[in-house]
Amino acid sequence: MLKGISKLISPELLKILMEMGHSDEIILADGNFPAASHARRLVRCDGHSIPELLEAIMKLFPLDAYVERPAALMQVVPGDTVETPIWKRYHEIIAPHVNVDNPFEEVERFAFYERAKQAYAIIATGESALYANLILKKGVITDDQN
């Protein structure tokens, strides 16, 4: 363990976050997401929720300031009546780290899967909320952030 780094951030996850470069993407996948079959690199965080991991990651991870929407959500399938209250929680966590009102784009389900296949890594979580999958696009660290 290290000072200042959440115990939720495993050595494997810390390594992945550090390896990622500007505009690389990482997926925080809910428990229903086909993470193992889509991942180039898979990090298992079973038993953890996405909001708790997101809070820990955002303390270390800069979001891309050069794009309009540095985060993406899996769009609800048309006709599905499921509610997505977890999206509000994501906004509460990410908002202090960005300079845009709405940092989220909504990506159609199958387009989200294709984007996930190209992501640097997928974090498989135990999140049970539906449509809880999230993409984060990495930004840069500037001298004043160190």
N, C-alpha and C positions, 0 to 999 in steps of 0.2 A: 504494500500500500504506500501511497505517497500523500503528502500534505496537499490540501487544496484540490484533490481529484476525488470525485465521488467514488464510493466503493461499488457503485453500479457499473463503472467503466472498468471492464476487465483489461488485463494486459493486451489481449488480442484486439479488443476494440480500440484501445489507445493507439496501438501500432497502426491500425487501419486509418484512423482519423489523422494521424501524423503523416502517413504515406500519401494521402490524397492531395492533389494539386488543385489549383484554381479551376473552377467549373466542373470538377469531378462531382458525381452525384452518389449519394448513399440513400438507401431505402430503409425506413423503419417499417417493418411488415407486421401486420396483425397475425394472430394465430391461424387464420384461414388461408393466408397467402401462400402460394406455391414457392416458397423461398428456396428450398433445396434444389428444385429443378430449374430455377431461373438465375441463380447466383453465380457470378464469377468467383466471388469470395463470400463465404457465409460465416456470420458471427451468430452463435446461439446465445440468446438472452431469454430463454424460456423462464416463465414465472414472473417476468417483469412487465409492467405496463409501458405503453409508448410514452404517455405524458411524463412519467418519472425518468425514463431514459432521455427524453427530449430535454428536460430541464438540466440534466447532468451534461449532456452533449453541448448545449448552447453556451455553457460557461467556457467551453474550449474551442468551439467551432465557429469561424466567421462565415456568415452567409454572403453570397455573391451580391455586391452592391452595383454591379454593372448590368444586371438584368432587371426587367420590370417585376418579375415574380420569382424569387429565389427558392420557393417551396411549392410543392404540388401535392394535390389530393386526388385520390381515385374518385372520379365522378360517380354519383349514384346512377345506377342503370335506369333509363327512362321507364316509368311505370312502377318502379319499386317505391313503396311508401315509407321505407325506413327513415327514421330521424338520425341526424348526425351531430349530437351535442358535443362529441369529442372534438369536433373542428373548432368550436369556440374555445375550448381549453388550449388547443394548439396555438390559436391566435394570441391568447393571453401569455403564453410562454415565449413565442417568437417576437411579438410586437416590440418589446424593449430593445431588440437587437437589430432592427431594420428601420429604414427611413421612408417607408411606404405605408399607406393605410391598409392595403390588402396585399400581403406578400404571397398569396396562394393562387395558383392556377388550378383549374379542375381538368383532369385528364381522363378521357374516355377509358373504360376498363381495359380493353385489349391493347390500346395504345400505351396504357400504364404498364402492362405486362411487358411489352416490347422495350419500353424505356428502362424497366427494371433489369432486363437482360443485359443492357449496356452499362448499367451502373457499376461503379467501382466495387461496391459491396452491398450486401443485404443483411440487415440485422433482423433475425427472426425472434419475435417476442411472444409473450403469452397473452397479448392484448385480445380481449374478447369482443370489443365494440366492433360493429359492422362498419365498413368503409373507413377504417382507421389507418389505412396505409398512407405513408407520407414519404415524399422525396425531398431531400435537402441538397441544394447546390452550393458547393464550397466556394468561399470568397478568398480574399487575401488578407494577410496580417500586415499592418503597417507599423512603422517604428513607434508611433504613439500608442499602439495597443499592447506592446510588450511590457 
